Amino acid sequence: MPKRSQNIYNTLFQLEILRRIPKGKGRYITAKQLHSQLEELGFDKDILPYREH
């Protein structure tokens, strides 16, 4: 994949993560739930980076 396409893909991936992080005190999403939702959208990434932060 050309570098520009990869950059766009990574940016869209990061935006989807931000959209799915719940806002408000006491609300959360697990790494497994987030990974599952992103897979449904067609993003094929490893779950480990979500769990490390």
C-alpha distance matrix in Angstrom:
0.0 3.8 6.5 8.3 6.4 6.3 9.9 10.9 10.0 12.0 14.7 15.2 15.5 18.0 19.9 20.4 21.8 24.1 25.3 26.3 28.2 31.9 34.0 37.6 39.7 39.8 36.7 33.8 31.0 30.3 27.0 27.3 27.9 25.0 22.6 24.2 23.8 20.1 19.5 21.5 19.2 16.2 14.8 14.6 15.4 18.3 21.6 22.8 21.5 23.5 26.6 26.8 27.6
3.8 0.0 3.8 5.6 5.4 6.3 8.8 10.2 10.7 12.4 14.4 15.6 16.6 18.6 20.2 21.4 22.9 24.7 26.0 27.5 29.3 32.9 34.6 38.2 40.5 40.9 37.9 35.2 32.6 32.2 29.0 29.7 30.2 27.0 25.0 26.8 26.1 22.3 22.3 24.2 21.4 18.9 17.4 17.5 18.0 20.9 24.0 24.9 23.1 25.1 28.3 28.1 28.6
6.5 3.8 0.0 3.8 5.5 5.1 6.2 8.7 9.8 10.5 12.3 14.3 15.2 16.5 18.4 20.0 21.2 22.7 24.4 26.0 27.4 31.1 32.6 36.1 38.2 38.8 36.1 33.4 31.1 30.8 27.6 28.7 29.3 25.9 24.2 26.4 25.6 21.8 22.3 24.5 21.7 19.4 17.3 17.7 17.4 20.0 22.9 23.4 21.2 23.3 26.5 25.9 26.1
8.3 5.6 3.8 0.0 3.8 5.4 5.1 6.3 8.6 9.9 10.6 12.4 14.2 15.4 16.6 18.5 20.2 21.3 22.7 24.7 26.3 29.8 31.0 34.6 37.1 37.9 35.1 32.7 30.6 30.7 27.8 29.0 29.1 25.6 24.3 26.3 25.0 21.3 22.2 23.9 20.7 19.0 17.2 18.3 18.4 21.4 23.9 24.7 22.3 23.8 27.3 26.9 26.6
6.4 5.4 5.5 3.8 0.0 3.8 5.4 5.1 6.1 8.6 9.9 10.6 12.2 14.3 15.4 16.6 18.5 20.1 21.1 22.8 24.8 28.3 29.9 33.6 36.1 36.7 33.6 31.2 28.7 28.8 25.9 26.7 26.7 23.3 21.8 23.5 22.2 18.5 19.1 20.6 17.4 15.5 14.1 15.3 16.0 19.3 21.9 23.3 21.2 22.5 26.0 26.2 26.1
6.3 6.3 5.1 5.4 3.8 0.0 3.8 5.4 5.0 6.1 8.6 9.9 10.4 12.3 14.2 15.3 16.6 18.5 20.0 21.3 23.0 26.6 28.4 32.0 34.2 34.6 31.7 29.0 26.5 26.2 23.1 24.1 24.4 21.1 19.4 21.4 20.6 16.8 17.4 19.5 16.7 14.6 12.4 13.1 13.1 16.1 18.7 19.8 17.7 19.3 22.7 22.7 22.8
9.9 8.8 6.2 5.1 5.4 3.8 0.0 3.8 5.4 5.1 6.1 8.6 9.8 10.6 12.3 14.3 15.4 16.6 18.4 20.2 21.5 25.1 26.5 30.0 32.3 33.1 30.3 27.8 25.8 25.9 23.0 24.5 24.6 21.0 20.0 22.3 21.0 17.4 18.7 20.7 17.7 16.3 13.8 15.1 14.6 17.4 19.5 20.3 17.6 18.9 22.4 22.1 21.7
10.9 10.2 8.7 6.3 5.1 5.4 3.8 0.0 3.8 5.5 5.1 6.2 8.5 9.9 10.6 12.3 14.3 15.4 16.5 18.6 20.4 23.8 25.1 28.8 31.4 32.2 29.2 27.0 24.9 25.4 22.9 24.2 23.7 20.1 19.4 21.2 19.4 15.9 17.5 18.8 15.4 14.5 12.7 14.8 15.0 18.2 20.1 21.5 18.9 19.6 23.2 23.5 22.8
10.0 10.7 9.8 8.6 6.1 5.0 5.4 3.8 0.0 3.8 5.5 5.2 6.1 8.7 10.0 10.7 12.5 14.4 15.4 16.8 18.9 22.4 24.2 27.9 30.3 30.8 27.6 25.1 22.6 22.8 20.1 21.0 20.7 17.3 16.1 17.8 16.4 12.7 13.9 15.5 12.3 11.0 9.0 11.0 11.4 14.8 16.9 18.6 16.4 17.1 20.7 21.4 21.1
12.0 12.4 10.5 9.9 8.6 6.1 5.1 5.5 3.8 0.0 3.8 5.5 5.0 6.2 8.6 9.9 10.7 12.5 14.3 15.6 16.9 20.6 22.4 25.9 28.1 28.5 25.6 23.0 20.8 20.8 18.0 19.5 19.5 15.9 14.9 17.4 16.2 12.5 14.2 16.4 13.6 12.6 9.7 11.2 10.4 13.2 14.9 16.0 13.4 14.2 17.9 18.1 17.7
14.7 14.4 12.3 10.6 9.9 8.6 6.1 5.1 5.5 3.8 0.0 3.8 5.4 5.2 6.2 8.7 10.0 10.7 12.3 14.5 15.8 19.2 20.5 24.0 26.5 27.4 24.6 22.4 20.6 21.3 19.0 20.8 20.3 16.5 16.4 18.7 16.8 13.6 15.9 17.5 14.4 14.3 11.8 14.1 13.4 16.2 17.2 18.4 15.4 15.6 19.3 19.5 18.3
15.2 15.6 14.3 12.4 10.6 9.9 8.6 6.2 5.2 5.5 3.8 0.0 3.8 5.5 5.1 6.2 8.7 9.9 10.5 12.5 14.6 17.9 19.5 23.2 25.9 26.6 23.4 21.4 19.3 20.2 18.1 19.4 18.4 14.8 14.7 16.4 14.1 11.0 13.4 14.4 11.0 11.4 9.5 12.6 12.8 15.9 16.8 18.7 16.3 15.8 19.6 20.5 19.4
15.5 16.6 15.2 14.2 12.2 10.4 9.8 8.5 6.1 5.0 5.4 3.8 0.0 3.8 5.5 5.2 6.4 8.9 10.0 11.0 12.8 16.4 18.5 22.1 24.4 24.7 21.5 19.0 16.6 17.0 14.6 15.9 15.3 11.7 11.3 13.4 11.6 8.2 10.7 12.4 9.7 9.8 7.1 9.8 9.4 12.3 13.0 15.0 12.7 12.2 16.0 17.1 16.4
18.0 18.6 16.5 15.4 14.3 12.3 10.6 9.9 8.7 6.2 5.2 5.5 3.8 0.0 3.8 5.4 5.1 6.3 8.7 10.1 11.0 14.6 16.2 19.7 21.9 22.6 19.7 17.4 15.5 16.3 14.2 16.3 15.7 11.9 12.3 15.0 13.1 10.4 13.4 15.2 12.8 13.4 10.5 12.8 11.5 13.6 13.6 14.9 11.9 11.2 14.9 15.5 14.1
19.9 20.2 18.4 16.6 15.4 14.2 12.3 10.6 10.0 8.6 6.2 5.1 5.5 3.8 0.0 3.8 5.4 5.1 6.2 8.7 10.2 13.3 14.6 18.3 21.0 22.0 19.0 17.2 15.7 17.3 15.9 17.8 16.4 12.7 13.9 15.8 13.2 11.0 14.4 15.2 12.4 13.9 11.9 14.9 14.3 16.7 16.4 18.1 15.3 14.0 17.6 18.5 16.7
20.4 21.4 20.0 18.5 16.6 15.3 14.3 12.3 10.7 9.9 8.7 6.2 5.2 5.4 3.8 0.0 3.8 5.4 5.0 6.3 8.9 12.0 14.1 17.8 20.5 20.9 17.5 15.5 13.5 14.9 13.6 15.0 13.2 9.7 10.9 12.4 9.5 7.6 11.1 11.7 9.2 11.2 9.6 12.8 12.7 15.1 14.5 16.9 14.8 12.9 16.4 18.1 16.7
21.8 22.9 21.2 20.2 18.5 16.6 15.4 14.3 12.5 10.7 10.0 8.7 6.4 5.1 5.4 3.8 0.0 3.8 5.5 5.3 6.5 10.1 12.5 15.9 18.1 18.3 15.1 12.7 10.7 11.9 10.5 12.6 11.3 7.6 9.2 11.5 9.4 7.8 11.5 12.8 11.2 12.9 10.6 13.0 11.8 13.4 12.2 14.1 11.8 9.5 12.9 14.6 13.0
24.1 24.7 22.7 21.3 20.1 18.5 16.6 15.4 14.4 12.5 10.7 9.9 8.9 6.3 5.1 5.4 3.8 0.0 3.8 5.4 5.4 8.6 9.9 13.5 16.0 16.9 14.1 12.4 11.5 13.6 12.9 15.4 13.8 10.4 12.7 14.8 12.4 11.3 15.1 16.0 14.1 16.2 14.1 16.7 15.5 16.9 15.5 16.9 14.3 11.9 15.0 16.1 13.7
25.3 26.0 24.4 22.7 21.1 20.0 18.4 16.5 15.4 14.3 12.3 10.5 10.0 8.7 6.2 5.0 5.5 3.8 0.0 3.8 5.8 7.9 9.5 13.2 16.2 17.0 13.8 12.7 11.7 14.2 14.2 15.9 13.5 10.5 13.2 14.3 11.2 10.9 14.6 14.6 12.7 15.5 14.2 17.3 16.9 18.6 17.2 19.3 17.1 14.4 17.4 19.1 16.9
26.3 27.5 26.0 24.7 22.8 21.3 20.2 18.6 16.8 15.6 14.5 12.5 11.0 10.1 8.7 6.3 5.3 5.4 3.8 0.0 3.8 6.1 9.0 12.4 14.9 14.9 11.4 9.7 8.2 10.7 11.0 12.5 9.9 7.3 10.5 11.4 8.6 9.2 12.8 12.8 12.0 14.8 13.6 16.2 15.7 16.9 15.0 17.3 15.7 12.5 15.1 17.4 15.5
28.2 29.3 27.4 26.3 24.8 23.0 21.5 20.4 18.9 16.9 15.8 14.6 12.8 11.0 10.2 8.9 6.5 5.4 5.8 3.8 0.0 3.8 6.5 9.7 11.8 12.0 8.9 7.2 6.7 9.6 10.4 12.8 10.7 8.3 11.8 13.4 11.3 11.9 15.5 16.0 15.4 17.9 16.2 18.3 17.1 17.7 15.2 16.8 14.9 11.5 13.6 15.5 13.1
31.9 32.9 31.1 29.8 28.3 26.6 25.1 23.8 22.4 20.6 19.2 17.9 16.4 14.6 13.3 12.0 10.1 8.6 7.9 6.1 3.8 0.0 3.8 6.6 8.9 9.2 5.9 5.8 7.0 10.6 12.5 14.5 12.0 10.7 14.4 15.4 13.3 14.7 18.1 18.1 17.8 20.7 19.4 21.6 20.5 21.0 18.2 19.8 18.3 14.7 16.1 18.1 15.6
34.0 34.6 32.6 31.0 29.9 28.4 26.5 25.1 24.2 22.4 20.5 19.5 18.5 16.2 14.6 14.1 12.5 9.9 9.5 9.0 6.5 3.8 0.0 3.8 7.0 8.8 6.8 8.1 10.3 13.8 15.7 18.1 15.7 14.3 18.0 19.1 16.9 18.0 21.5 21.5 20.9 23.8 22.4 24.7 23.5 24.0 21.4 22.5 20.6 17.2 18.6 20.1 17.0
37.6 38.2 36.1 34.6 33.6 32.0 30.0 28.8 27.9 25.9 24.0 23.2 22.1 19.7 18.3 17.8 15.9 13.5 13.2 12.4 9.7 6.6 3.8 0.0 3.7 6.4 5.9 8.7 11.8 15.2 17.6 20.0 17.7 16.9 20.7 21.7 19.8 21.2 24.6 24.6 24.3 27.2 25.8 28.0 26.6 26.7 23.8 24.7 23.0 19.5 20.3 21.6 18.5
39.7 40.5 38.2 37.1 36.1 34.2 32.3 31.4 30.3 28.1 26.5 25.9 24.4 21.9 21.0 20.5 18.1 16.0 16.2 14.9 11.8 8.9 7.0 3.7 0.0 3.8 5.6 8.5 12.2 15.1 17.9 20.3 18.5 18.2 21.8 23.0 21.6 23.1 26.4 26.6 26.6 29.4 27.8 29.6 27.9 27.6 24.3 24.8 23.4 19.9 20.0 21.2 18.2
39.8 40.9 38.8 37.9 36.7 34.6 33.1 32.2 30.8 28.5 27.4 26.6 24.7 22.6 22.0 20.9 18.3 16.9 17.0 14.9 12.0 9.2 8.8 6.4 3.8 0.0 3.8 6.6 10.3 12.8 16.0 18.1 16.4 16.8 20.3 21.2 20.3 22.2 25.1 25.4 26.0 28.7 27.2 28.6 27.0 26.3 22.8 23.4 22.5 18.9 18.6 20.2 17.7
36.7 37.9 36.1 35.1 33.6 31.7 30.3 29.2 27.6 25.6 24.6 23.4 21.5 19.7 19.0 17.5 15.1 14.1 13.8 11.4 8.9 5.9 6.8 5.9 5.6 3.8 0.0 3.8 7.2 10.4 13.5 15.3 13.2 13.4 17.1 17.8 16.6 18.7 21.6 21.7 22.3 25.0 23.7 25.3 24.0 23.6 20.3 21.4 20.5 16.8 16.9 19.0 16.6
33.8 35.2 33.4 32.7 31.2 29.0 27.8 27.0 25.1 23.0 22.4 21.4 19.0 17.4 17.2 15.5 12.7 12.4 12.7 9.7 7.2 5.8 8.1 8.7 8.5 6.6 3.8 0.0 3.8 6.7 9.8 11.8 10.1 10.2 13.7 14.8 14.0 15.9 18.7 19.2 19.9 22.4 20.8 22.1 20.6 20.0 16.6 17.7 17.0 13.2 13.3 15.6 13.6
31.0 32.6 31.1 30.6 28.7 26.5 25.8 24.9 22.6 20.8 20.6 19.3 16.6 15.5 15.7 13.5 10.7 11.5 11.7 8.2 6.7 7.0 10.3 11.8 12.2 10.3 7.2 3.8 0.0 3.8 6.6 8.3 6.3 6.6 10.0 11.0 10.6 12.5 15.0 15.8 16.7 19.0 17.5 18.6 17.3 16.7 13.4 15.0 14.7 10.9 11.3 14.2 12.9
30.3 32.2 30.8 30.7 28.8 26.2 25.9 25.4 22.8 20.8 21.3 20.2 17.0 16.3 17.3 14.9 11.9 13.6 14.2 10.7 9.6 10.6 13.8 15.2 15.1 12.8 10.4 6.7 3.8 0.0 3.8 5.3 5.2 6.2 8.5 9.9 10.8 12.4 14.2 15.6 17.1 18.7 16.9 17.3 15.6 14.4 10.8 12.2 12.6 9.0 8.6 12.0 11.7
27.0 29.0 27.6 27.8 25.9 23.1 23.0 22.9 20.1 18.0 19.0 18.1 14.6 14.2 15.9 13.6 10.5 12.9 14.2 11.0 10.4 12.5 15.7 17.6 17.9 16.0 13.5 9.8 6.6 3.8 0.0 3.8 5.5 5.1 6.0 8.5 9.9 10.5 12.1 14.3 15.5 16.5 14.3 14.2 12.1 10.7 7.0 8.6 9.2 5.8 5.9 9.6 9.9
27.3 29.7 28.7 29.0 26.7 24.1 24.5 24.2 21.0 19.5 20.8 19.4 15.9 16.3 17.8 15.0 12.6 15.4 15.9 12.5 12.8 14.5 18.1 20.0 20.3 18.1 15.3 11.8 8.3 5.3 3.8 0.0 3.8 5.5 5.1 6.1 8.7 9.9 10.5 12.4 14.5 15.4 13.8 13.4 12.1 10.7 7.4 9.9 11.5 8.8 8.7 12.5 13.5
27.9 30.2 29.3 29.1 26.7 24.4 24.6 23.7 20.7 19.5 20.3 18.4 15.3 15.7 16.4 13.2 11.3 13.8 13.5 9.9 10.7 12.0 15.7 17.7 18.5 16.4 13.2 10.1 6.3 5.2 5.5 3.8 0.0 3.8 5.5 5.1 6.2 8.7 9.9 10.8 12.8 14.5 13.6 14.1 13.5 13.1 10.2 13.0 13.8 10.6 11.4 15.0 15.2
25.0 27.0 25.9 25.6 23.3 21.1 21.0 20.1 17.3 15.9 16.5 14.8 11.7 11.9 12.7 9.7 7.6 10.4 10.5 7.3 8.3 10.7 14.3 16.9 18.2 16.8 13.4 10.2 6.6 6.2 5.1 5.5 3.8 0.0 3.8 5.4 5.2 6.2 8.6 10.0 10.9 12.6 11.0 12.1 11.2 11.4 8.8 11.7 11.5 8.4 10.3 13.5 13.3
22.6 25.0 24.2 24.3 21.8 19.4 20.0 19.4 16.1 14.9 16.4 14.7 11.3 12.3 13.9 10.9 9.2 12.7 13.2 10.5 11.8 14.4 18.0 20.7 21.8 20.3 17.1 13.7 10.0 8.5 6.0 5.1 5.5 3.8 0.0 3.8 5.5 5.2 6.1 8.7 10.0 10.6 8.8 8.9 8.1 8.2 6.1 9.7 10.3 8.1 10.1 13.3 14.0
24.2 26.8 26.4 26.3 23.5 21.4 22.3 21.2 17.8 17.4 18.7 16.4 13.4 15.0 15.8 12.4 11.5 14.8 14.3 11.4 13.4 15.4 19.1 21.7 23.0 21.2 17.8 14.8 11.0 9.9 8.5 6.1 5.1 5.4 3.8 0.0 3.8 5.5 5.1 6.4 8.9 10.0 9.6 9.9 10.4 10.9 9.3 13.0 14.0 11.8 13.4 16.8 17.5
23.8 26.1 25.6 25.0 22.2 20.6 21.0 19.4 16.4 16.2 16.8 14.1 11.6 13.1 13.2 9.5 9.4 12.4 11.2 8.6 11.3 13.3 16.9 19.8 21.6 20.3 16.6 14.0 10.6 10.8 9.9 8.7 6.2 5.2 5.5 3.8 0.0 3.8 5.5 5.2 6.7 9.1 9.0 10.8 11.6 12.9 11.6 15.1 15.3 12.8 15.0 18.2 18.1
20.1 22.3 21.8 21.3 18.5 16.8 17.4 15.9 12.7 12.5 13.6 11.0 8.2 10.4 11.0 7.6 7.8 11.3 10.9 9.2 11.9 14.7 18.0 21.2 23.1 22.2 18.7 15.9 12.5 12.4 10.5 9.9 8.7 6.2 5.2 5.5 3.8 0.0 3.8 5.4 5.1 6.5 5.5 7.7 8.5 10.6 10.2 13.6 13.3 11.5 14.4 17.1 17.2
19.5 22.3 22.3 22.2 19.1 17.4 18.7 17.5 13.9 14.2 15.9 13.4 10.7 13.4 14.4 11.1 11.5 15.1 14.6 12.8 15.5 18.1 21.5 24.6 26.4 25.1 21.6 18.7 15.0 14.2 12.1 10.5 9.9 8.6 6.1 5.1 5.5 3.8 0.0 3.8 5.3 5.0 5.0 5.9 7.9 10.0 10.3 14.0 14.5 13.3 15.7 18.6 19.4
21.5 24.2 24.5 23.9 20.6 19.5 20.7 18.8 15.5 16.4 17.5 14.4 12.4 15.2 15.2 11.7 12.8 16.0 14.6 12.8 16.0 18.1 21.5 24.6 26.6 25.4 21.7 19.2 15.8 15.6 14.3 12.4 10.8 10.0 8.7 6.4 5.2 5.4 3.8 0.0 3.8 5.4 7.4 9.2 11.6 13.8 13.8 17.6 18.0 16.3 18.7 21.8 22.2
19.2 21.4 21.7 20.7 17.4 16.7 17.7 15.4 12.3 13.6 14.4 11.0 9.7 12.8 12.4 9.2 11.2 14.1 12.7 12.0 15.4 17.8 20.9 24.3 26.6 26.0 22.3 19.9 16.7 17.1 15.5 14.5 12.8 10.9 10.0 8.9 6.7 5.1 5.3 3.8 0.0 3.8 5.8 8.9 11.4 14.3 14.7 18.2 17.9 16.5 19.4 22.1 22.1
16.2 18.9 19.4 19.0 15.5 14.6 16.3 14.5 11.0 12.6 14.3 11.4 9.8 13.4 13.9 11.2 12.9 16.2 15.5 14.8 17.9 20.7 23.8 27.2 29.4 28.7 25.0 22.4 19.0 18.7 16.5 15.4 14.5 12.6 10.6 10.0 9.1 6.5 5.0 5.4 3.8 0.0 3.8 6.1 9.4 12.6 14.0 17.4 17.3 16.6 19.6 22.0 22.5
14.8 17.4 17.3 17.2 14.1 12.4 13.8 12.7 9.0 9.7 11.8 9.5 7.1 10.5 11.9 9.6 10.6 14.1 14.2 13.6 16.2 19.4 22.4 25.8 27.8 27.2 23.7 20.8 17.5 16.9 14.3 13.8 13.6 11.0 8.8 9.6 9.0 5.5 5.0 7.4 5.8 3.8 0.0 3.8 6.1 9.6 11.1 14.2 13.7 13.4 16.6 18.6 19.2
14.6 17.5 17.7 18.3 15.3 13.1 15.1 14.8 11.0 11.2 14.1 12.6 9.8 12.8 14.9 12.8 13.0 16.7 17.3 16.2 18.3 21.6 24.7 28.0 29.6 28.6 25.3 22.1 18.6 17.3 14.2 13.4 14.1 12.1 8.9 9.9 10.8 7.7 5.9 9.2 8.9 6.1 3.8 0.0 3.8 7.0 9.4 12.4 12.6 13.1 15.7 17.7 19.0
15.4 18.0 17.4 18.4 16.0 13.1 14.6 15.0 11.4 10.4 13.4 12.8 9.4 11.5 14.3 12.7 11.8 15.5 16.9 15.7 17.1 20.5 23.5 26.6 27.9 27.0 24.0 20.6 17.3 15.6 12.1 12.1 13.5 11.2 8.1 10.4 11.6 8.5 7.9 11.6 11.4 9.4 6.1 3.8 0.0 3.8 6.5 8.9 9.0 9.9 12.5 14.1 15.6
18.3 20.9 20.0 21.4 19.3 16.1 17.4 18.2 14.8 13.2 16.2 15.9 12.3 13.6 16.7 15.1 13.4 16.9 18.6 16.9 17.7 21.0 24.0 26.7 27.6 26.3 23.6 20.0 16.7 14.4 10.7 10.7 13.1 11.4 8.2 10.9 12.9 10.6 10.0 13.8 14.3 12.6 9.6 7.0 3.8 0.0 3.8 5.6 7.0 8.4 10.0 11.6 13.8
21.6 24.0 22.9 23.9 21.9 18.7 19.5 20.1 16.9 14.9 17.2 16.8 13.0 13.6 16.4 14.5 12.2 15.5 17.2 15.0 15.2 18.2 21.4 23.8 24.3 22.8 20.3 16.6 13.4 10.8 7.0 7.4 10.2 8.8 6.1 9.3 11.6 10.2 10.3 13.8 14.7 14.0 11.1 9.4 6.5 3.8 0.0 3.8 5.8 5.7 6.8 9.3 11.4
22.8 24.9 23.4 24.7 23.3 19.8 20.3 21.5 18.6 16.0 18.4 18.7 15.0 14.9 18.1 16.9 14.1 16.9 19.3 17.3 16.8 19.8 22.5 24.7 24.8 23.4 21.4 17.7 15.0 12.2 8.6 9.9 13.0 11.7 9.7 13.0 15.1 13.6 14.0 17.6 18.2 17.4 14.2 12.4 8.9 5.6 3.8 0.0 3.8 5.5 5.3 6.5 9.4
21.5 23.1 21.2 22.3 21.2 17.7 17.6 18.9 16.4 13.4 15.4 16.3 12.7 11.9 15.3 14.8 11.8 14.3 17.1 15.7 14.9 18.3 20.6 23.0 23.4 22.5 20.5 17.0 14.7 12.6 9.2 11.5 13.8 11.5 10.3 14.0 15.3 13.3 14.5 18.0 17.9 17.3 13.7 12.6 9.0 7.0 5.8 3.8 0.0 3.8 5.5 5.4 7.2
23.5 25.1 23.3 23.8 22.5 19.3 18.9 19.6 17.1 14.2 15.6 15.8 12.2 11.2 14.0 12.9 9.5 11.9 14.4 12.5 11.5 14.7 17.2 19.5 19.9 18.9 16.8 13.2 10.9 9.0 5.8 8.8 10.6 8.4 8.1 11.8 12.8 11.5 13.3 16.3 16.5 16.6 13.4 13.1 9.9 8.4 5.7 5.5 3.8 0.0 3.8 5.6 6.2
26.6 28.3 26.5 27.3 26.0 22.7 22.4 23.2 20.7 17.9 19.3 19.6 16.0 14.9 17.6 16.4 12.9 15.0 17.4 15.1 13.6 16.1 18.6 20.3 20.0 18.6 16.9 13.3 11.3 8.6 5.9 8.7 11.4 10.3 10.1 13.4 15.0 14.4 15.7 18.7 19.4 19.6 16.6 15.7 12.5 10.0 6.8 5.3 5.5 3.8 0.0 3.8 5.7
26.8 28.1 25.9 26.9 26.2 22.7 22.1 23.5 21.4 18.1 19.5 20.5 17.1 15.5 18.5 18.1 14.6 16.1 19.1 17.4 15.5 18.1 20.1 21.6 21.2 20.2 19.0 15.6 14.2 12.0 9.6 12.5 15.0 13.5 13.3 16.8 18.2 17.1 18.6 21.8 22.1 22.0 18.6 17.7 14.1 11.6 9.3 6.5 5.4 5.6 3.8 0.0 3.8
27.6 28.6 26.1 26.6 26.1 22.8 21.7 22.8 21.1 17.7 18.3 19.4 16.4 14.1 16.7 16.7 13.0 13.7 16.9 15.5 13.1 15.6 17.0 18.5 18.2 17.7 16.6 13.6 12.9 11.7 9.9 13.5 15.2 13.3 14.0 17.5 18.1 17.2 19.4 22.2 22.1 22.5 19.2 19.0 15.6 13.8 11.4 9.4 7.2 6.2 5.7 3.8 0.0
